C-alpha cells in the first residue's frame, strides 16, 4: 500500500479496521504524515502479524 493510497483512504480504512478488531484504538490507528512505518509497526505489535500481513490485511478492507 503506497503512501498516497494510505493517506487518501485512511478514515475509511480506520473504521473498517476497528470493526474487524475491536481492541484497536484511535491511538493505534493514528496516521501522521511521514510516519507510515510507525503506524505499520503499531499494527504489527497489536495484531501479531508481519508488515506484509498488515499491508495485505489493510488492502483487503
PDBQT receptor file of N, H, CA, C and O in Angstrom, charges set to zero:
ATOM      1  N   UNK A   1       0.872  -1.172   0.000  1.00  0.00    +0.000 N 
ATOM      2  CA  UNK A   1       0.000   0.000   0.000  1.00  0.00    +0.000 C 
ATOM      3  C   UNK A   1       0.907   1.219   0.000  1.00  0.00    +0.000 C 
ATOM      4  O   UNK A   1       1.706   1.398   0.919  1.00  0.00    +0.000 OA
ATOM      5  N   UNK A   2       0.792   2.055  -1.017  1.00  0.00    +0.000 N 
ATOM      6  H   UNK A   2       0.143   1.910  -1.764  1.00  0.00    +0.000 HD
ATOM      7  CA  UNK A   2       1.662   3.222  -1.062  1.00  0.00    +0.000 C 
ATOM      8  C   UNK A   2       1.105   4.338  -0.185  1.00  0.00    +0.000 C 
ATOM      9  O   UNK A   2      -0.023   4.274   0.303  1.00  0.00    +0.000 OA
ATOM     10  N   UNK A   3       1.939   5.368  -0.001  1.00  0.00    +0.000 N 
ATOM     11  H   UNK A   3       2.856   5.420  -0.398  1.00  0.00    +0.000 HD
ATOM     12  CA  UNK A   3       1.580   6.438   0.931  1.00  0.00    +0.000 C 
ATOM     13  C   UNK A   3       0.340   7.205   0.507  1.00  0.00    +0.000 C 
ATOM     14  O   UNK A   3      -0.481   7.566   1.351  1.00  0.00    +0.000 OA
ATOM     15  N   UNK A   4       0.189   7.461  -0.787  1.00  0.00    +0.000 N 
ATOM     16  H   UNK A   4       0.856   7.168  -1.473  1.00  0.00    +0.000 HD
ATOM     17  CA  UNK A   4      -0.992   8.188  -1.238  1.00  0.00    +0.000 C 
ATOM     18  C   UNK A   4      -2.263   7.378  -1.038  1.00  0.00    +0.000 C 
ATOM     19  O   UNK A   4      -3.303   7.918  -0.660  1.00  0.00    +0.000 OA
ATOM     20  N   UNK A   5      -2.172   6.090  -1.290  1.00  0.00    +0.000 N 
ATOM     21  H   UNK A   5      -1.328   5.651  -1.596  1.00  0.00    +0.000 HD
ATOM     22  CA  UNK A   5      -3.334   5.220  -1.101  1.00  0.00    +0.000 C 
ATOM     23  C   UNK A   5      -3.724   5.182   0.376  1.00  0.00    +0.000 C 
ATOM     24  O   UNK A   5      -4.902   5.260   0.724  1.00  0.00    +0.000 OA
ATOM     25  N   UNK A   6      -2.717   5.062   1.232  1.00  0.00    +0.000 N 
ATOM     26  H   UNK A   6      -1.760   4.998   0.950  1.00  0.00    +0.000 HD
ATOM     27  CA  UNK A   6      -2.963   5.041   2.671  1.00  0.00    +0.000 C 
ATOM     28  C   UNK A   6      -3.545   6.363   3.139  1.00  0.00    +0.000 C 
ATOM     29  O   UNK A   6      -4.531   6.378   3.875  1.00  0.00    +0.000 OA
ATOM     30  N   UNK A   7      -2.957   7.458   2.728  1.00  0.00    +0.000 N 
ATOM     31  H   UNK A   7      -2.156   7.446   2.129  1.00  0.00    +0.000 HD
ATOM     32  CA  UNK A   7      -3.416   8.771   3.162  1.00  0.00    +0.000 C 
ATOM     33  C   UNK A   7      -4.832   9.060   2.676  1.00  0.00    +0.000 C 
ATOM     34  O   UNK A   7      -5.660   9.557   3.439  1.00  0.00    +0.000 OA
ATOM     35  N   UNK A   8      -5.115   8.752   1.415  1.00  0.00    +0.000 N 
ATOM     36  H   UNK A   8      -4.442   8.348   0.795  1.00  0.00    +0.000 HD
ATOM     37  CA  UNK A   8      -6.404   9.088   0.829  1.00  0.00    +0.000 C 
ATOM     38  C   UNK A   8      -7.561   8.304   1.396  1.00  0.00    +0.000 C 
ATOM     39  O   UNK A   8      -8.678   8.818   1.463  1.00  0.00    +0.000 OA
ATOM     40  N   UNK A   9      -7.326   7.084   1.803  1.00  0.00    +0.000 N 
ATOM     41  H   UNK A   9      -6.419   6.667   1.748  1.00  0.00    +0.000 HD
ATOM     42  CA  UNK A   9      -8.407   6.220   2.259  1.00  0.00    +0.000 C 
ATOM     43  C   UNK A   9      -8.358   5.958   3.761  1.00  0.00    +0.000 C 
ATOM     44  O   UNK A   9      -9.089   5.100   4.256  1.00  0.00    +0.000 OA
ATOM     45  N   UNK A  10      -7.527   6.667   4.483  1.00  0.00    +0.000 N 
ATOM     46  H   UNK A  10      -6.933   7.364   4.081  1.00  0.00    +0.000 HD
ATOM     47  CA  UNK A  10      -7.277   6.280   5.854  1.00  0.00    +0.000 C 
ATOM     48  C   UNK A  10      -8.509   6.311   6.743  1.00  0.00    +0.000 C 
ATOM     49  O   UNK A  10      -8.704   5.381   7.524  1.00  0.00    +0.000 OA
ATOM     50  N   UNK A  11      -9.343   7.328   6.662  1.00  0.00    +0.000 N 
ATOM     51  H   UNK A  11      -9.185   8.084   6.027  1.00  0.00    +0.000 HD
ATOM     52  CA  UNK A  11     -10.526   7.392   7.541  1.00  0.00    +0.000 C 
ATOM     53  C   UNK A  11     -11.455   6.212   7.300  1.00  0.00    +0.000 C 
ATOM     54  O   UNK A  11     -11.998   5.638   8.244  1.00  0.00    +0.000 OA
ATOM     55  N   UNK A  12     -11.635   5.854   6.046  1.00  0.00    +0.000 N 
ATOM     56  H   UNK A  12     -11.194   6.320   5.279  1.00  0.00    +0.000 HD
ATOM     57  CA  UNK A  12     -12.477   4.703   5.716  1.00  0.00    +0.000 C 
ATOM     58  C   UNK A  12     -11.852   3.407   6.230  1.00  0.00    +0.000 C 
ATOM     59  O   UNK A  12     -12.536   2.573   6.824  1.00  0.00    +0.000 OA
ATOM     60  N   UNK A  13     -10.558   3.246   6.000  1.00  0.00    +0.000 N 
ATOM     61  H   UNK A  13     -10.003   3.923   5.517  1.00  0.00    +0.000 HD
ATOM     62  CA  UNK A  13      -9.864   2.038   6.451  1.00  0.00    +0.000 C 
ATOM     63  C   UNK A  13      -9.854   1.934   7.971  1.00  0.00    +0.000 C 
ATOM     64  O   UNK A  13      -9.990   0.844   8.526  1.00  0.00    +0.000 OA
ATOM     65  N   UNK A  14      -9.694   3.067   8.638  1.00  0.00    +0.000 N 
ATOM     66  H   UNK A  14      -9.583   3.953   8.187  1.00  0.00    +0.000 HD
ATOM     67  CA  UNK A  14      -9.647   3.066  10.102  1.00  0.00    +0.000 C 
ATOM     68  C   UNK A  14     -10.945   2.518  10.686  1.00  0.00    +0.000 C 
ATOM     69  O   UNK A  14     -10.915   1.722  11.625  1.00  0.00    +0.000 OA
ATOM     70  N   UNK A  15     -12.071   2.934  10.144  1.00  0.00    +0.000 N 
ATOM     71  H   UNK A  15     -12.096   3.580   9.382  1.00  0.00    +0.000 HD
ATOM     72  CA  UNK A  15     -13.362   2.432  10.624  1.00  0.00    +0.000 C 
ATOM     73  C   UNK A  15     -13.508   0.941  10.403  1.00  0.00    +0.000 C 
ATOM     74  O   UNK A  15     -13.985   0.225  11.283  1.00  0.00    +0.000 OA
ATOM     75  N   UNK A  16     -13.105   0.467   9.238  1.00  0.00    +0.000 N 
ATOM     76  H   UNK A  16     -12.718   1.049   8.522  1.00  0.00    +0.000 HD
ATOM     77  CA  UNK A  16     -13.187  -0.959   8.940  1.00  0.00    +0.000 C 
ATOM     78  C   UNK A  16     -12.237  -1.759   9.824  1.00  0.00    +0.000 C 
ATOM     79  O   UNK A  16     -12.579  -2.857  10.266  1.00  0.00    +0.000 OA
ATOM     80  N   UNK A  17     -11.055  -1.222  10.085  1.00  0.00    +0.000 N 
ATOM     81  H   UNK A  17     -10.778  -0.331   9.726  1.00  0.00    +0.000 HD
ATOM     82  CA  UNK A  17     -10.094  -1.908  10.945  1.00  0.00    +0.000 C 
ATOM     83  C   UNK A  17     -10.642  -2.054  12.362  1.00  0.00    +0.000 C 
ATOM     84  O   UNK A  17     -10.478  -3.102  12.987  1.00  0.00    +0.000 OA
ATOM     85  N   UNK A  18     -11.288  -1.013  12.868  1.00  0.00    +0.000 N 
ATOM     86  H   UNK A  18     -11.420  -0.161  12.361  1.00  0.00    +0.000 HD
ATOM     87  CA  UNK A  18     -11.874  -1.071  14.213  1.00  0.00    +0.000 C 
ATOM     88  C   UNK A  18     -13.022  -2.077  14.281  1.00  0.00    +0.000 C 
ATOM     89  O   UNK A  18     -13.211  -2.739  15.301  1.00  0.00    +0.000 OA
ATOM     90  N   UNK A  19     -13.787  -2.189  13.194  1.00  0.00    +0.000 N 
ATOM     91  H   UNK A  19     -13.634  -1.651  12.365  1.00  0.00    +0.000 HD
ATOM     92  CA  UNK A  19     -14.862  -3.174  13.155  1.00  0.00    +0.000 C 
ATOM     93  C   UNK A  19     -14.296  -4.586  13.174  1.00  0.00    +0.000 C 
ATOM     94  O   UNK A  19     -14.837  -5.469  13.840  1.00  0.00    +0.000 OA
ATOM     95  N   UNK A  20     -13.212  -4.797  12.448  1.00  0.00    +0.000 N 
ATOM     96  H   UNK A  20     -12.772  -4.080  11.908  1.00  0.00    +0.000 HD
ATOM     97  CA  UNK A  20     -12.609  -6.127  12.352  1.00  0.00    +0.000 C 
ATOM     98  C   UNK A  20     -11.884  -6.527  13.629  1.00  0.00    +0.000 C 
ATOM     99  O   UNK A  20     -11.885  -7.698  14.007  1.00  0.00    +0.000 OA
ATOM    100  N   UNK A  21     -11.267  -5.555  14.292  1.00  0.00    +0.000 N 
ATOM    101  H   UNK A  21     -11.266  -4.603  13.984  1.00  0.00    +0.000 HD
ATOM    102  CA  UNK A  21     -10.511  -5.814  15.517  1.00  0.00    +0.000 C 
ATOM    103  C   UNK A  21     -10.919  -4.770  16.549  1.00  0.00    +0.000 C 
ATOM    104  O   UNK A  21     -10.348  -3.680  16.601  1.00  0.00    +0.000 OA
ATOM    105  N   UNK A  22     -11.893  -5.104  17.355  1.00  0.00    +0.000 N 
ATOM    106  H   UNK A  22     -12.357  -5.989  17.312  1.00  0.00    +0.000 HD
ATOM    107  CA  UNK A  22     -12.452  -4.175  18.327  1.00  0.00    +0.000 C 
ATOM    108  C   UNK A  22     -11.473  -3.649  19.351  1.00  0.00    +0.000 C 
ATOM    109  O   UNK A  22     -11.747  -2.639  19.999  1.00  0.00    +0.000 OA
ATOM    110  N   UNK A  23     -10.322  -4.315  19.518  1.00  0.00    +0.000 N 
ATOM    111  H   UNK A  23     -10.099  -5.136  18.992  1.00  0.00    +0.000 HD
ATOM    112  CA  UNK A  23      -9.349  -3.862  20.507  1.00  0.00    +0.000 C 
ATOM    113  C   UNK A  23      -8.418  -2.777  19.963  1.00  0.00    +0.000 C 
ATOM    114  O   UNK A  23      -7.584  -2.258  20.705  1.00  0.00    +0.000 OA
ATOM    115  N   UNK A  24      -8.545  -2.425  18.678  1.00  0.00    +0.000 N 
ATOM    116  H   UNK A  24      -9.222  -2.847  18.075  1.00  0.00    +0.000 HD
ATOM    117  CA  UNK A  24      -7.738  -1.338  18.128  1.00  0.00    +0.000 C 
ATOM    118  C   UNK A  24      -8.316  -0.009  18.589  1.00  0.00    +0.000 C 
ATOM    119  O   UNK A  24      -9.531   0.189  18.572  1.00  0.00    +0.000 OA
ATOM    120  N   UNK A  25      -7.443   0.893  19.000  1.00  0.00    +0.000 N 
ATOM    121  H   UNK A  25      -6.456   0.732  19.014  1.00  0.00    +0.000 HD
ATOM    122  CA  UNK A  25      -7.865   2.208  19.488  1.00  0.00    +0.000 C 
ATOM    123  C   UNK A  25      -7.494   3.280  18.473  1.00  0.00    +0.000 C 
ATOM    124  O   UNK A  25      -6.785   3.020  17.501  1.00  0.00    +0.000 OA
ATOM    125  N   UNK A  26      -7.989   4.492  18.717  1.00  0.00    +0.000 N 
ATOM    126  H   UNK A  26      -8.565   4.704  19.506  1.00  0.00    +0.000 HD
ATOM    127  CA  UNK A  26      -7.607   5.621  17.863  1.00  0.00    +0.000 C 
ATOM    128  C   UNK A  26      -6.104   5.855  17.915  1.00  0.00    +0.000 C 
ATOM    129  O   UNK A  26      -5.500   6.222  16.908  1.00  0.00    +0.000 OA
ATOM    130  N   UNK A  27      -5.497   5.647  19.076  1.00  0.00    +0.000 N 
ATOM    131  H   UNK A  27      -5.988   5.349  19.895  1.00  0.00    +0.000 HD
ATOM    132  CA  UNK A  27      -4.047   5.812  19.191  1.00  0.00    +0.000 C 
ATOM    133  C   UNK A  27      -3.305   4.779  18.345  1.00  0.00    +0.000 C 
ATOM    134  O   UNK A  27      -2.290   5.099  17.728  1.00  0.00    +0.000 OA
ATOM    135  N   UNK A  28      -3.807   3.540  18.314  1.00  0.00    +0.000 N 
ATOM    136  H   UNK A  28      -4.632   3.281  18.815  1.00  0.00    +0.000 HD
ATOM    137  CA  UNK A  28      -3.190   2.504  17.481  1.00  0.00    +0.000 C 
ATOM    138  C   UNK A  28      -3.276   2.870  16.008  1.00  0.00    +0.000 C 
ATOM    139  O   UNK A  28      -2.379   2.552  15.228  1.00  0.00    +0.000 OA
ATOM    140  N   UNK A  29      -4.353   3.535  15.634  1.00  0.00    +0.000 N 
ATOM    141  H   UNK A  29      -5.082   3.794  16.268  1.00  0.00    +0.000 HD
ATOM    142  CA  UNK A  29      -4.633   3.815  14.231  1.00  0.00    +0.000 C 
ATOM    143  C   UNK A  29      -4.340   5.254  13.834  1.00  0.00    +0.000 C 
ATOM    144  O   UNK A  29      -4.795   5.712  12.786  1.00  0.00    +0.000 OA
ATOM    145  N   UNK A  30      -3.593   5.963  14.650  1.00  0.00    +0.000 N 
ATOM    146  H   UNK A  30      -3.223   5.591  15.501  1.00  0.00    +0.000 HD
ATOM    147  CA  UNK A  30      -3.274   7.357  14.362  1.00  0.00    +0.000 C 
ATOM    148  C   UNK A  30      -2.335   7.436  13.161  1.00  0.00    +0.000 C 
ATOM    149  O   UNK A  30      -1.236   6.883  13.179  1.00  0.00    +0.000 OA
ATOM    150  N   UNK A  31      -2.783   8.128  12.125  1.00  0.00    +0.000 N 
ATOM    151  H   UNK A  31      -3.676   8.577  12.110  1.00  0.00    +0.000 HD
ATOM    152  CA  UNK A  31      -1.970   8.310  10.922  1.00  0.00    +0.000 C 
ATOM    153  C   UNK A  31      -1.370   9.699  10.941  1.00  0.00    +0.000 C 
ATOM    154  O   UNK A  31      -2.087  10.693  11.053  1.00  0.00    +0.000 OA
ATOM    155  N   UNK A  32      -0.046   9.769  10.830  1.00  0.00    +0.000 N 
ATOM    156  H   UNK A  32       0.536   8.961  10.739  1.00  0.00    +0.000 HD
ATOM    157  CA  UNK A  32       0.635  11.045  10.734  1.00  0.00    +0.000 C 
ATOM    158  C   UNK A  32       1.465  11.050   9.465  1.00  0.00    +0.000 C 
ATOM    159  O   UNK A  32       2.120  10.064   9.129  1.00  0.00    +0.000 OA
ATOM    160  N   UNK A  33       1.428  12.158   8.775  1.00  0.00    +0.000 N 
ATOM    161  H   UNK A  33       0.896  12.959   9.048  1.00  0.00    +0.000 HD
ATOM    162  CA  UNK A  33       2.191  12.313   7.541  1.00  0.00    +0.000 C 
ATOM    163  C   UNK A  33       3.656  11.955   7.765  1.00  0.00    +0.000 C 
ATOM    164  O   UNK A  33       4.296  12.474   8.680  1.00  0.00    +0.000 OA
ATOM    165  N   UNK A  34       4.178  11.073   6.933  1.00  0.00    +0.000 N 
ATOM    166  H   UNK A  34       3.658  10.651   6.190  1.00  0.00    +0.000 HD
ATOM    167  CA  UNK A  34       5.581  10.690   7.008  1.00  0.00    +0.000 C 
ATOM    168  C   UNK A  34       5.899   9.634   8.043  1.00  0.00    +0.000 C 
ATOM    169  O   UNK A  34       7.062   9.260   8.192  1.00  0.00    +0.000 OA
ATOM    170  N   UNK A  35       4.905   9.139   8.764  1.00  0.00    +0.000 N 
ATOM    171  H   UNK A  35       3.960   9.442   8.643  1.00  0.00    +0.000 HD
ATOM    172  CA  UNK A  35       5.158   8.150   9.805  1.00  0.00    +0.000 C 
ATOM    173  C   UNK A  35       4.432   6.842   9.512  1.00  0.00    +0.000 C 
ATOM    174  O   UNK A  35       3.920   6.185  10.419  1.00  0.00    +0.000 OA
ATOM    175  N   UNK A  36       4.394   6.477   8.243  1.00  0.00    +0.000 N 
ATOM    176  H   UNK A  36       4.809   7.011   7.506  1.00  0.00    +0.000 HD
ATOM    177  CA  UNK A  36       3.717   5.249   7.829  1.00  0.00    +0.000 C 
ATOM    178  C   UNK A  36       4.324   4.029   8.502  1.00  0.00    +0.000 C 
ATOM    179  O   UNK A  36       3.606   3.139   8.959  1.00  0.00    +0.000 OA
ATOM    180  N   UNK A  37       5.668   3.991   8.559  1.00  0.00    +0.000 N 
ATOM    181  H   UNK A  37       6.251   4.714   8.187  1.00  0.00    +0.000 HD
ATOM    182  CA  UNK A  37       6.345   2.840   9.149  1.00  0.00    +0.000 C 
ATOM    183  C   UNK A  37       5.983   2.680  10.623  1.00  0.00    +0.000 C 
ATOM    184  O   UNK A  37       5.848   1.562  11.120  1.00  0.00    +0.000 OA
ATOM    185  N   UNK A  38       5.829   3.794  11.309  1.00  0.00    +0.000 N 
ATOM    186  H   UNK A  38       5.939   4.702  10.905  1.00  0.00    +0.000 HD
ATOM    187  CA  UNK A  38       5.442   3.756  12.729  1.00  0.00    +0.000 C 
ATOM    188  C   UNK A  38       4.033   3.171  12.877  1.00  0.00    +0.000 C 
ATOM    189  O   UNK A  38       3.783   2.368  13.776  1.00  0.00    +0.000 OA
ATOM    190  N   UNK A  39       3.130   3.569  12.007  1.00  0.00    +0.000 N 
ATOM    191  H   UNK A  39       3.333   4.221  11.277  1.00  0.00    +0.000 HD
ATOM    192  CA  UNK A  39       1.767   3.037  12.020  1.00  0.00    +0.000 C 
ATOM    193  C   UNK A  39       1.779   1.532  11.784  1.00  0.00    +0.000 C 
ATOM    194  O   UNK A  39       1.145   0.776  12.520  1.00  0.00    +0.000 OA
ATOM    195  N   UNK A  40       2.502   1.103  10.755  1.00  0.00    +0.000 N 
ATOM    196  H   UNK A  40       3.018   1.718  10.157  1.00  0.00    +0.000 HD
ATOM    197  CA  UNK A  40       2.582  -0.330  10.470  1.00  0.00    +0.000 C 
ATOM    198  C   UNK A  40       3.179  -1.081  11.657  1.00  0.00    +0.000 C 
ATOM    199  O   UNK A  40       2.734  -2.183  11.979  1.00  0.00    +0.000 OA
ATOM    200  N   UNK A  41       4.172  -0.500  12.304  1.00  0.00    +0.000 N 
ATOM    201  H   UNK A  41       4.534   0.395  12.043  1.00  0.00    +0.000 HD
ATOM    202  CA  UNK A  41       4.786  -1.135  13.474  1.00  0.00    +0.000 C 
ATOM    203  C   UNK A  41       3.800  -1.299  14.619  1.00  0.00    +0.000 C 
ATOM    204  O   UNK A  41       3.768  -2.346  15.266  1.00  0.00    +0.000 OA
ATOM    205  N   UNK A  42       2.993  -0.270  14.874  1.00  0.00    +0.000 N 
ATOM    206  H   UNK A  42       3.019   0.580  14.348  1.00  0.00    +0.000 HD
ATOM    207  CA  UNK A  42       1.977  -0.362  15.937  1.00  0.00    +0.000 C 
ATOM    208  C   UNK A  42       0.978  -1.460  15.620  1.00  0.00    +0.000 C 
ATOM    209  O   UNK A  42       0.601  -2.239  16.496  1.00  0.00    +0.000 OA
ATOM    210  N   UNK A  43       0.547  -1.521  14.361  1.00  0.00    +0.000 N 
ATOM    211  H   UNK A  43       0.853  -0.888  13.649  1.00  0.00    +0.000 HD
ATOM    212  CA  UNK A  43      -0.412  -2.555  13.968  1.00  0.00    +0.000 C 
ATOM    213  C   UNK A  43       0.211  -3.943  14.034  1.00  0.00    +0.000 C 
ATOM    214  O   UNK A  43      -0.458  -4.899  14.426  1.00  0.00    +0.000 OA
ATOM    215  N   UNK A  44       1.479  -4.067  13.656  1.00  0.00    +0.000 N 
ATOM    216  H   UNK A  44       2.022  -3.290  13.337  1.00  0.00    +0.000 HD
ATOM    217  CA  UNK A  44       2.162  -5.355  13.749  1.00  0.00    +0.000 C 
ATOM    218  C   UNK A  44       2.161  -5.852  15.190  1.00  0.00    +0.000 C 
ATOM    219  O   UNK A  44       1.847  -7.013  15.449  1.00  0.00    +0.000 OA
ATOM    220  N   UNK A  45       2.510  -4.983  16.115  1.00  0.00    +0.000 N 
ATOM    221  H   UNK A  45       2.765  -4.039  15.904  1.00  0.00    +0.000 HD
ATOM    222  CA  UNK A  45       2.554  -5.365  17.532  1.00  0.00    +0.000 C 
ATOM    223  C   UNK A  45       1.174  -5.747  18.033  1.00  0.00    +0.000 C 
ATOM    224  O   UNK A  45       1.014  -6.773  18.694  1.00  0.00    +0.000 OA
ATOM    225  N   UNK A  46       0.188  -4.938  17.728  1.00  0.00    +0.000 N 
ATOM    226  H   UNK A  46       0.319  -4.104  17.191  1.00  0.00    +0.000 HD
ATOM    227  CA  UNK A  46      -1.155  -5.161  18.248  1.00  0.00    +0.000 C 
ATOM    228  C   UNK A  46      -1.791  -6.430  17.666  1.00  0.00    +0.000 C 
ATOM    229  O   UNK A  46      -2.495  -7.156  18.368  1.00  0.00    +0.000 OA
ATOM    230  N   UNK A  47      -1.535  -6.690  16.376  1.00  0.00    +0.000 N 
ATOM    231  H   UNK A  47      -0.963  -6.100  15.806  1.00  0.00    +0.000 HD
ATOM    232  CA  UNK A  47      -2.177  -7.814  15.703  1.00  0.00    +0.000 C 
ATOM    233  C   UNK A  47      -1.311  -9.068  15.670  1.00  0.00    +0.000 C 
ATOM    234  O   UNK A  47      -1.806 -10.152  15.359  1.00  0.00    +0.000 OA
ATOM    235  N   UNK A  48      -0.029  -8.935  15.986  1.00  0.00    +0.000 N 
ATOM    236  H   UNK A  48       0.373  -8.055  16.239  1.00  0.00    +0.000 HD
ATOM    237  CA  UNK A  48       0.861 -10.092  15.958  1.00  0.00    +0.000 C 
ATOM    238  C   UNK A  48       1.112 -10.599  14.541  1.00  0.00    +0.000 C 
ATOM    239  O   UNK A  48       1.221 -11.804  14.312  1.00  0.00    +0.000 OA
ATOM    240  N   UNK A  49       1.201  -9.671  13.598  1.00  0.00    +0.000 N 
ATOM    241  H   UNK A  49       1.112  -8.692  13.783  1.00  0.00    +0.000 HD
ATOM    242  CA  UNK A  49       1.400 -10.031  12.201  1.00  0.00    +0.000 C 
ATOM    243  C   UNK A  49       2.666  -9.369  11.663  1.00  0.00    +0.000 C 
ATOM    244  O   UNK A  49       3.194  -8.434  12.265  1.00  0.00    +0.000 OA
ATOM    245  N   UNK A  50       3.142  -9.863  10.529  1.00  0.00    +0.000 N 
ATOM    246  H   UNK A  50       2.713 -10.623  10.040  1.00  0.00    +0.000 HD
ATOM    247  CA  UNK A  50       4.286  -9.236   9.876  1.00  0.00    +0.000 C 
ATOM    248  C   UNK A  50       3.809  -7.989   9.144  1.00  0.00    +0.000 C 
ATOM    249  O   UNK A  50       2.609  -7.779   8.965  1.00  0.00    +0.000 OA
ATOM    250  N   UNK A  51       4.757  -7.172   8.726  1.00  0.00    +0.000 N 
ATOM    251  H   UNK A  51       5.731  -7.343   8.871  1.00  0.00    +0.000 HD
ATOM    252  CA  UNK A  51       4.404  -5.956   7.984  1.00  0.00    +0.000 C 
ATOM    253  C   UNK A  51       3.627  -6.314   6.713  1.00  0.00    +0.000 C 
ATOM    254  O   UNK A  51       2.616  -5.686   6.400  1.00  0.00    +0.000 OA
ATOM    255  N   UNK A  52       4.100  -7.316   5.991  1.00  0.00    +0.000 N 
ATOM    256  H   UNK A  52       4.922  -7.827   6.245  1.00  0.00    +0.000 HD
ATOM    257  CA  UNK A  52       3.413  -7.720   4.760  1.00  0.00    +0.000 C 
ATOM    258  C   UNK A  52       1.986  -8.193   5.036  1.00  0.00    +0.000 C 
ATOM    259  O   UNK A  52       1.075  -7.917   4.255  1.00  0.00    +0.000 OA
ATOM    260  N   UNK A  53       1.795  -8.902   6.143  1.00  0.00    +0.000 N 
ATOM    261  H   UNK A  53       2.535  -9.126   6.778  1.00  0.00    +0.000 HD
ATOM    262  CA  UNK A  53       0.456  -9.354   6.513  1.00  0.00    +0.000 C 
ATOM    263  C   UNK A  53      -0.444  -8.171   6.853  1.00  0.00    +0.000 C 
ATOM    264  O   UNK A  53      -1.623  -8.159   6.500  1.00  0.00    +0.000 OA
ATOM    265  N   UNK A  54       0.120  -7.172   7.545  1.00  0.00    +0.000 N 
ATOM    266  H   UNK A  54       1.078  -7.182   7.832  1.00  0.00    +0.000 HD
ATOM    267  CA  UNK A  54      -0.649  -5.971   7.896  1.00  0.00    +0.000 C 
ATOM    268  C   UNK A  54      -1.052  -5.225   6.632  1.00  0.00    +0.000 C 
ATOM    269  O   UNK A  54      -2.204  -4.815   6.490  1.00  0.00    +0.000 OA
ATOM    270  N   UNK A  55      -0.108  -5.049   5.714  1.00  0.00    +0.000 N 
ATOM    271  H   UNK A  55       0.828  -5.382   5.829  1.00  0.00    +0.000 HD
ATOM    272  CA  UNK A  55      -0.402  -4.344   4.465  1.00  0.00    +0.000 C 
ATOM    273  C   UNK A  55      -1.465  -5.099   3.669  1.00  0.00    +0.000 C 
ATOM    274  O   UNK A  55      -2.398  -4.491   3.146  1.00  0.00    +0.000 OA
ATOM    275  N   UNK A  56      -1.328  -6.413   3.577  1.00  0.00    +0.000 N 
ATOM    276  H   UNK A  56      -0.570  -6.907   4.002  1.00  0.00    +0.000 HD
ATOM    277  CA  UNK A  56      -2.319  -7.223   2.864  1.00  0.00    +0.000 C 
ATOM    278  C   UNK A  56      -3.687  -7.114   3.516  1.00  0.00    +0.000 C 
ATOM    279  O   UNK A  56      -4.700  -6.999   2.826  1.00  0.00    +0.000 OA
ATOM    280  N   UNK A  57      -3.721  -7.150   4.843  1.00  0.00    +0.000 N 
ATOM    281  H   UNK A  57      -2.898  -7.243   5.404  1.00  0.00    +0.000 HD
ATOM    282  CA  UNK A  57      -4.973  -7.031   5.574  1.00  0.00    +0.000 C 
ATOM    283  C   UNK A  57      -5.630  -5.676   5.296  1.00  0.00    +0.000 C 
ATOM    284  O   UNK A  57      -6.834  -5.613   5.049  1.00  0.00    +0.000 OA
ATOM    285  N   UNK A  58      -4.854  -4.600   5.335  1.00  0.00    +0.000 N 
ATOM    286  H   UNK A  58      -3.876  -4.651   5.536  1.00  0.00    +0.000 HD
ATOM    287  CA  UNK A  58      -5.415  -3.272   5.068  1.00  0.00    +0.000 C 
ATOM    288  C   UNK A  58      -5.949  -3.181   3.641  1.00  0.00    +0.000 C 
ATOM    289  O   UNK A  58      -6.998  -2.583   3.402  1.00  0.00    +0.000 OA
ATOM    290  N   UNK A  59      -5.232  -3.768   2.706  1.00  0.00    +0.000 N 
ATOM    291  H   UNK A  59      -4.379  -4.254   2.900  1.00  0.00    +0.000 HD
ATOM    292  CA  UNK A  59      -5.701  -3.769   1.314  1.00  0.00    +0.000 C 
ATOM    293  C   UNK A  59      -7.007  -4.532   1.153  1.00  0.00    +0.000 C 
ATOM    294  O   UNK A  59      -7.818  -4.210   0.285  1.00  0.00    +0.000 OA
ATOM    295  N   UNK A  60      -7.207  -5.536   1.984  1.00  0.00    +0.000 N 
ATOM    296  H   UNK A  60      -6.548  -5.798   2.690  1.00  0.00    +0.000 HD
ATOM    297  CA  UNK A  60      -8.407  -6.366   1.858  1.00  0.00    +0.000 C 
ATOM    298  C   UNK A  60      -9.646  -5.689   2.446  1.00  0.00    +0.000 C 
ATOM    299  O   UNK A  60     -10.767  -6.124   2.180  1.00  0.00    +0.000 OA
ATOM    300  N   UNK A  61      -9.463  -4.646   3.232  1.00  0.00    +0.000 N 
ATOM    301  H   UNK A  61      -8.552  -4.293   3.448  1.00  0.00    +0.000 HD
ATOM    302  CA  UNK A  61     -10.605  -3.991   3.882  1.00  0.00    +0.000 C 
ATOM    303  C   UNK A  61     -11.457  -3.222   2.897  1.00  0.00    +0.000 C 
ATOM    304  O   UNK A  61     -12.455  -2.616   3.286  1.00  0.00    +0.000 OA
TER     305      UNK A  61
